Amino acid sequence: MERGPAIFAGAVFALFGGGLLVWTAARVRQRRPVAHGVSPVASATLASLVSVIALIVGTWCFSRL
């Protein structure tokens, strides 16, 4: 019964984290801002940190199966 929600949550976190990481890397590579009105270094760092945390949570969800 708990496998379904764990798979769904793991997939959501993994897709969000991976998408955010790819998007952040693309913005940094193009030298475009990740967030408007914020320091480019701070916004890229925060976005990268959030994406890595989401990937870790997704991995943890999949490990609970």
Buried (B, 14 or more C-beta within 10 A) or exposed (E): EEEEEBBEBBEBBBEBBBEBBEEBBEBBEEEEBBEEEEEBEEBBEBBBEBBEEBBEBBBEBBEEE
